[in-house]
Amino acid sequence: MSTPSASATAPAAPAKARWWSKLGPGLITGAADDDPSGIATYTQAGAQLGYGVGWTLLLTYPLMMGIQLASARIGRVTGKNLTETFARFCPRWMVATLVSLLLVANVINLGADLSAMGDSAALVLPGRPAWYAVGFGIVSLLLQVFLPYERYVRVLKWLTLSLFAYVGVVFAVDVDWAAALRGTFTPDFHWSRAYVTTVVAILGTTISPYLFFWQASQEVQEIKRVAADHPLRVAPEQARTQLRRLRIDTAVGMGFSNLIAFFIITAAAATLHAHGQSRIETTAQAAAALKPIAGDLAFWLFALGVLGTGMLALPVLAGSAAEAVASYFHLRKGLDLTLARGRSFYAILAAAMLLGVGISLSGLNPISALYWAAVINAVISVPVMVAVMIAASSPAVMGQMVLPHKWRLLGWLATAAMAAASVALGVVSFT
């Protein structure tokens, strides 16, 4: 009897995972960073100051990498989200303060995002902005409650493609690329209230507390979703593969976020600023102002981009707030829960969304609300970032997998930058 050949008996080598499959929490987090609040902030920055603020995005990319990687690493190593991790070394009153700051910022952001989405929908469809704001809030809530987590993550992943609308806007308008590159690589800082507030708003919308909480919690959700995965503290043999994936995912996600932000600033500078339209009151006004300057294509891309990024950001904002609050009160949590098993978690999530809807209906100026939501995020980020960096650097929390020195340095630099920006805002506000 013939002996089977080696090729016939050897097990087939596992197919190499495609690069797209390695992207998940980091990509979704980075894309959600360019929510309507971010779009409003970048548009306002480009309209007011032109190409001269492009340099901020070269600064924010490595700083975002440092703090987001620290947050994600905490989730993957410990199997705990940030609220649970903070509770290990912070007094309960301090954890309550951090969670409260996150909740306030997220609810304001939800309301501002829904207002912007309602305005944008009313530009391209018949009806009142308020109707659309309420509708988007309800649809997003229903998707989070009733769509299984694994399918919902795939939806969020595809929604990241909506950000390419802003790449299309740039190529639909006439950009002075020499000026854009000068503004990016040769900073021209001005000590004025308008300039400092704009820089702080850019920092606040790119380095926001909800992003830290969301990416850490999504790493925890991935551990639960994939049967073979375990927290790295109890499965160190998985560390090499998982930490490499985490670095790639975070680098791509944060790079994508900052690249899109650059395109939004550039588009606003090339159109609105170049034509003397430096004061933008609503996202509808921003989109409408593009129409006579850049044509119908830019108008449609801008308006539809707000809707796509909004639908991506709403679950990130509501979900990160609900997880933090549920964790503080030791309730079951997670978008993988059925409604029957996660009633308390989904009640918190629904309350956050409904409060956001209420804010959107309050008559607040959408651009002002979005812009100041970014400033608020910048100010409250500092204590949260300090807690993240302490946790990520602590052997008691992370075991042998504390954050490496180079990433620790970037994380603390990000924290220092946010603190300095907040102090600078205070100085120019009272002088």
DABEL-V886967 format. One record per residue. N is the residue number from 0. RES is the residue in one letter. PHI is phi in whole degrees, 0 to 359 (none if undefined). OMEGA is omega in whole degrees, -180 to 180 (999 if undefined). NEAR is the number of other C-alpha atoms within 12 Angstrom. Layout:
# DABEL-V886967
n & res & phi & omega & near
N & RES & PHI & OMEGA & NEAR
N & RES & PHI & OMEGA & NEAR
This chain:
# DABEL-V886967
n & res & phi & omega & near
0 & M & none & -177 & 3
1 & S & 285 & 178 & 4
2 & T & 275 & 179 & 8
3 & P & 299 & 179 & 9
4 & S & 291 & 179 & 8
5 & A & 301 & -178 & 9
6 & S & 292 & -178 & 10
7 & A & 280 & -175 & 9
8 & T & 263 & -177 & 10
9 & A & 291 & 178 & 10
10 & P & 293 & -179 & 9
11 & A & 295 & 178 & 10
12 & A & 293 & 180 & 9
13 & P & 297 & 180 & 8
14 & A & 297 & 179 & 7
15 & K & 292 & -178 & 10
16 & A & 295 & 177 & 12
17 & R & 291 & -176 & 10
18 & W & 300 & -179 & 13
19 & W & 298 & -177 & 18
20 & S & 290 & 180 & 17
21 & K & 278 & -178 & 27
22 & L & 265 & -179 & 35
23 & G & 201 & -177 & 38
24 & P & 305 & -179 & 47
25 & G & 293 & 179 & 49
26 & L & 296 & -179 & 46
27 & I & 296 & 179 & 46
28 & T & 297 & 180 & 55
29 & G & 297 & 180 & 50
30 & A & 292 & 179 & 49
31 & A & 295 & 177 & 50
32 & D & 297 & 178 & 53
33 & D & 269 & 178 & 58
34 & D & 281 & 178 & 51
35 & P & 305 & 175 & 54
36 & S & 297 & 177 & 52
37 & G & 295 & 179 & 51
38 & I & 301 & 179 & 56
39 & A & 297 & -179 & 55
40 & T & 295 & -179 & 50
41 & Y & 292 & 178 & 52
42 & T & 295 & 178 & 54
43 & Q & 298 & 179 & 48
44 & A & 297 & 180 & 46
45 & G & 294 & 180 & 44
46 & A & 292 & -178 & 37
47 & Q & 283 & -168 & 34
48 & L & 244 & 176 & 37
49 & G & 69 & -177 & 40
50 & Y & 288 & -170 & 42
51 & G & 290 & 179 & 35
52 & V & 252 & 179 & 48
53 & G & 298 & -179 & 43
54 & W & 299 & -177 & 33
55 & T & 299 & -176 & 42
56 & L & 282 & 171 & 37
57 & L & 291 & 178 & 28
58 & L & 284 & -173 & 29
59 & T & 288 & -176 & 39
60 & Y & 300 & 180 & 37
61 & P & 295 & 179 & 33
62 & L & 293 & 175 & 37
63 & M & 299 & 180 & 50
64 & M & 304 & -177 & 46
65 & G & 297 & -175 & 37
66 & I & 284 & 179 & 54
67 & Q & 289 & 179 & 56
68 & L & 293 & 177 & 52
69 & A & 298 & -179 & 51
70 & S & 295 & -179 & 56
71 & A & 296 & -179 & 50
72 & R & 296 & 177 & 54
73 & I & 302 & -180 & 49
74 & G & 297 & -176 & 45
75 & R & 287 & -177 & 48
76 & V & 284 & -173 & 46
77 & T & 267 & -173 & 39
78 & G & 74 & 180 & 32
79 & K & 237 & 177 & 41
80 & N & 280 & -173 & 44
81 & L & 293 & 180 & 54
82 & T & 299 & 179 & 47
83 & E & 296 & 180 & 38
84 & T & 291 & 179 & 39
85 & F & 301 & -178 & 40
86 & A & 296 & -180 & 28
87 & R & 286 & -176 & 23
88 & F & 225 & 179 & 22
89 & C & 251 & 172 & 23
90 & P & 301 & -176 & 17
91 & R & 299 & 180 & 18
92 & W & 296 & -180 & 14
93 & M & 289 & 176 & 20
94 & V & 298 & 178 & 29
95 & A & 300 & 179 & 24
96 & T & 295 & -180 & 24
97 & L & 297 & 179 & 36
98 & V & 295 & 179 & 37
99 & S & 296 & 178 & 25
100 & L & 299 & 178 & 29
101 & L & 299 & -177 & 45
102 & L & 298 & -180 & 37
103 & V & 299 & -179 & 30
104 & A & 298 & -178 & 40
105 & N & 292 & -180 & 48
106 & V & 294 & 176 & 42
107 & I & 299 & 179 & 42
108 & N & 297 & 178 & 53
109 & L & 301 & 180 & 55
110 & G & 298 & -180 & 46
111 & A & 294 & 179 & 51
112 & D & 295 & 180 & 61
113 & L & 297 & 177 & 58
114 & S & 299 & -180 & 49
115 & A & 296 & 179 & 58
116 & M & 294 & 177 & 52
117 & G & 298 & 178 & 40
118 & D & 300 & -177 & 44
119 & S & 292 & 179 & 44
120 & A & 297 & -179 & 34
121 & A & 291 & 176 & 28
122 & L & 288 & -172 & 32
123 & V & 250 & -179 & 26
124 & L & 226 & 176 & 17
125 & P & 289 & 177 & 14
126 & G & 123 & -177 & 16
127 & R & 270 & 179 & 20
128 & P & 305 & -177 & 30
129 & A & 299 & 179 & 30
130 & W & 299 & -179 & 24
131 & Y & 293 & 179 & 31
132 & A & 301 & 178 & 40
133 & V & 296 & -179 & 32
134 & G & 298 & 179 & 25
135 & F & 297 & 179 & 39
136 & G & 297 & -179 & 44
137 & I & 292 & -180 & 27
138 & V & 298 & 179 & 25
139 & S & 299 & 180 & 37
140 & L & 297 & -180 & 36
141 & L & 296 & 178 & 22
142 & L & 298 & -179 & 28
143 & Q & 294 & -176 & 40
144 & V & 281 & -168 & 33
145 & F & 251 & 178 & 21
146 & L & 272 & -180 & 22
147 & P & 306 & -173 & 20
148 & Y & 306 & -176 & 26
149 & E & 299 & 178 & 23
150 & R & 288 & -178 & 17
151 & Y & 294 & 177 & 27
152 & V & 299 & 179 & 32
153 & R & 296 & 177 & 22
154 & V & 299 & -180 & 24
155 & L & 298 & -179 & 36
156 & K & 298 & 179 & 32
157 & W & 289 & 179 & 23
158 & L & 295 & 178 & 33
159 & T & 300 & -179 & 39
160 & L & 294 & -180 & 29
161 & S & 298 & -179 & 32
162 & L & 292 & 178 & 45
163 & F & 293 & 175 & 29
164 & A & 303 & -177 & 33
165 & Y & 282 & 169 & 42
166 & V & 294 & 178 & 27
167 & G & 298 & 179 & 27
168 & V & 300 & -178 & 39
169 & V & 301 & -178 & 35
170 & F & 276 & 174 & 24
171 & A & 263 & -178 & 28
172 & V & 237 & -179 & 32
173 & D & 266 & -176 & 25
174 & V & 260 & 172 & 27
175 & D & 274 & -173 & 22
176 & W & 294 & 177 & 20
177 & A & 297 & 178 & 16
178 & A & 293 & 180 & 22
179 & A & 296 & 179 & 31
180 & L & 290 & 176 & 22
181 & R & 298 & 180 & 19
182 & G & 295 & -179 & 28
183 & T & 275 & -172 & 27
184 & F & 257 & 178 & 19
185 & T & 231 & -177 & 18
186 & P & 303 & 178 & 21
187 & D & 233 & -173 & 19
188 & F & 280 & 178 & 20
189 & H & 241 & 179 & 16
190 & W & 274 & 177 & 17
191 & S & 216 & -178 & 19
192 & R & 299 & -178 & 21
193 & A & 297 & -177 & 22
194 & Y & 291 & -178 & 28
195 & V & 296 & 180 & 29
196 & T & 298 & 179 & 36
197 & T & 294 & 179 & 43
198 & V & 296 & 178 & 46
199 & V & 297 & 179 & 43
200 & A & 297 & 178 & 44
201 & I & 296 & 178 & 52
202 & L & 299 & -178 & 52
203 & G & 292 & -180 & 46
204 & T & 275 & 178 & 50
205 & T & 266 & -179 & 55
206 & I & 242 & -171 & 53
207 & S & 243 & -177 & 53
208 & P & 303 & -176 & 53
209 & Y & 296 & 178 & 55
210 & L & 291 & 179 & 54
211 & F & 297 & -178 & 51
212 & F & 296 & -176 & 53
213 & W & 294 & -175 & 47
214 & Q & 294 & 177 & 48
215 & A & 297 & -178 & 45
216 & S & 292 & 179 & 45
217 & Q & 289 & 173 & 43
218 & E & 296 & 177 & 46
219 & V & 295 & 179 & 37
220 & Q & 297 & 179 & 33
221 & E & 294 & 177 & 35
222 & I & 299 & 179 & 28
223 & K & 290 & -174 & 24
224 & R & 287 & -176 & 21
225 & V & 262 & -173 & 14
226 & A & 300 & -176 & 10
227 & A & 280 & -176 & 14
228 & D & 272 & 178 & 25
229 & H & 217 & 173 & 27
230 & P & 305 & -173 & 34
231 & L & 292 & 177 & 32
232 & R & 295 & 179 & 26
233 & V & 256 & 178 & 18
234 & A & 223 & -176 & 22
235 & P & 298 & 178 & 21
236 & E & 295 & 178 & 17
237 & Q & 272 & -170 & 22
238 & A & 299 & -174 & 25
239 & R & 300 & -178 & 15
240 & T & 292 & -175 & 18
241 & Q & 290 & -179 & 29
242 & L & 290 & 175 & 30
243 & R & 293 & 177 & 18
244 & R & 300 & -178 & 31
245 & L & 297 & 179 & 38
246 & R & 296 & 180 & 34
247 & I & 296 & -178 & 27
248 & D & 301 & -179 & 34
249 & T & 291 & 180 & 42
250 & A & 298 & 180 & 34
251 & V & 293 & -178 & 32
252 & G & 298 & -180 & 40
253 & M & 288 & 176 & 42
254 & G & 295 & 177 & 34
255 & F & 300 & 180 & 36
256 & S & 302 & -177 & 44
257 & N & 288 & 178 & 42
258 & L & 295 & 179 & 34
259 & I & 296 & 177 & 41
260 & A & 301 & 178 & 49
261 & F & 299 & 180 & 45
262 & F & 295 & -180 & 40
263 & I & 293 & 178 & 53
264 & I & 300 & -178 & 46
265 & T & 296 & 180 & 50
266 & A & 297 & 180 & 48
267 & A & 294 & 179 & 54
268 & A & 294 & -177 & 42
269 & A & 287 & -176 & 40
270 & T & 249 & -174 & 41
271 & L & 293 & -179 & 38
272 & H & 296 & -178 & 31
273 & A & 296 & -180 & 27
274 & H & 252 & 173 & 21
275 & G & 77 & -180 & 19
276 & Q & 261 & -175 & 27
277 & S & 264 & -179 & 25
278 & R & 250 & -179 & 25
279 & I & 245 & -175 & 32
280 & E & 265 & -179 & 28
281 & T & 218 & 175 & 37
282 & T & 295 & 177 & 48
283 & A & 298 & 178 & 35
284 & Q & 295 & 179 & 31
285 & A & 298 & 179 & 45
286 & A & 295 & -179 & 44
287 & A & 295 & 180 & 31
288 & A & 294 & 179 & 35
289 & L & 291 & -170 & 38
290 & K & 300 & -179 & 25
291 & P & 289 & -177 & 18
292 & I & 274 & -172 & 28
293 & A & 245 & 176 & 31
294 & G & 96 & -176 & 22
295 & D & 297 & -176 & 21
296 & L & 298 & 180 & 26
297 & A & 298 & 179 & 34
298 & F & 301 & -178 & 36
299 & W & 294 & -179 & 31
300 & L & 298 & -180 & 37
301 & F & 296 & -177 & 49
302 & A & 297 & -179 & 42
303 & L & 290 & 177 & 37
304 & G & 298 & 177 & 42
305 & V & 299 & -179 & 49
306 & L & 293 & -179 & 43
307 & G & 296 & -179 & 39
308 & T & 290 & 177 & 47
309 & G & 296 & 180 & 47
310 & M & 294 & 175 & 46
311 & L & 283 & -174 & 47
312 & A & 281 & -175 & 47
313 & L & 304 & 180 & 57
314 & P & 293 & 178 & 51
315 & V & 292 & 180 & 49
316 & L & 294 & -178 & 50
317 & A & 293 & -177 & 49
318 & G & 294 & -180 & 46
319 & S & 293 & 177 & 47
320 & A & 294 & -178 & 49
321 & A & 296 & 179 & 47
322 & E & 296 & -179 & 47
323 & A & 296 & -179 & 46
324 & V & 294 & 180 & 40
325 & A & 299 & 179 & 30
326 & S & 295 & -180 & 31
327 & Y & 299 & -178 & 31
328 & F & 265 & 177 & 21
329 & H & 58 & 177 & 16
330 & L & 260 & 171 & 22
331 & R & 301 & -174 & 26
332 & K & 209 & 175 & 39
333 & G & 120 & -180 & 43
334 & L & 287 & 176 & 41
335 & D & 277 & -180 & 32
336 & L & 284 & 169 & 26
337 & T & 286 & 179 & 20
338 & L & 300 & -178 & 24
339 & A & 296 & -177 & 15
340 & R & 274 & -175 & 17
341 & G & 239 & -176 & 25
342 & R & 303 & -177 & 21
343 & S & 294 & 179 & 26
344 & F & 300 & -179 & 36
345 & Y & 290 & 175 & 38
346 & A & 294 & 177 & 28
347 & I & 294 & 179 & 32
348 & L & 300 & 180 & 43
349 & A & 296 & 179 & 34
350 & A & 297 & 178 & 26
351 & A & 298 & -180 & 39
352 & M & 295 & -179 & 45
353 & L & 292 & 174 & 31
354 & L & 296 & 176 & 29
355 & G & 298 & 177 & 39
356 & V & 299 & 179 & 41
357 & G & 300 & 178 & 26
358 & I & 297 & -179 & 32
359 & S & 295 & -180 & 38
360 & L & 268 & -173 & 29
361 & S & 280 & 179 & 19
362 & G & 90 & 177 & 21
363 & L & 296 & 174 & 27
364 & N & 296 & -173 & 28
365 & P & 302 & -179 & 42
366 & I & 294 & 179 & 40
367 & S & 298 & 180 & 31
368 & A & 297 & 179 & 37
369 & L & 296 & -177 & 47
370 & Y & 295 & -178 & 43
371 & W & 284 & 172 & 32
372 & A & 298 & 178 & 43
373 & A & 294 & 178 & 47
374 & V & 296 & 178 & 37
375 & I & 300 & 178 & 38
376 & N & 302 & -179 & 44
377 & A & 298 & -177 & 43
378 & V & 290 & -176 & 38
379 & I & 278 & 178 & 37
380 & S & 297 & -169 & 44
381 & V & 301 & 180 & 36
382 & P & 297 & 178 & 31
383 & V & 294 & -180 & 43
384 & M & 295 & 177 & 45
385 & V & 301 & 180 & 31
386 & A & 296 & 179 & 40
387 & V & 299 & -176 & 48
388 & M & 291 & 176 & 41
389 & I & 298 & -180 & 31
390 & A & 296 & -176 & 40
391 & A & 292 & -179 & 43
392 & S & 261 & -173 & 30
393 & S & 264 & 175 & 26
394 & P & 299 & 179 & 19
395 & A & 295 & 180 & 20
396 & V & 268 & -169 & 34
397 & M & 258 & -177 & 33
398 & G & 64 & 179 & 22
399 & Q & 277 & -174 & 20
400 & M & 249 & 175 & 32
401 & V & 297 & -179 & 32
402 & L & 299 & 179 & 36
403 & P & 301 & -173 & 22
404 & H & 303 & -176 & 16
405 & K & 294 & 178 & 19
406 & W & 284 & 176 & 27
407 & R & 297 & 179 & 33
408 & L & 298 & 179 & 24
409 & L & 296 & 179 & 28
410 & G & 297 & 179 & 40
411 & W & 290 & 175 & 34
412 & L & 296 & 177 & 27
413 & A & 298 & 179 & 39
414 & T & 298 & 180 & 39
415 & A & 296 & 180 & 25
416 & A & 296 & 179 & 32
417 & M & 293 & 178 & 42
418 & A & 295 & 180 & 28
419 & A & 296 & 179 & 22
420 & A & 295 & 180 & 35
421 & S & 294 & 178 & 33
422 & V & 296 & 179 & 20
423 & A & 299 & 178 & 26
424 & L & 297 & 178 & 30
425 & G & 297 & -179 & 19
426 & V & 295 & -177 & 16
427 & V & 288 & -180 & 20
428 & S & 286 & -176 & 16
429 & F & 244 & 176 & 10
430 & T & 235 & 999 & 10
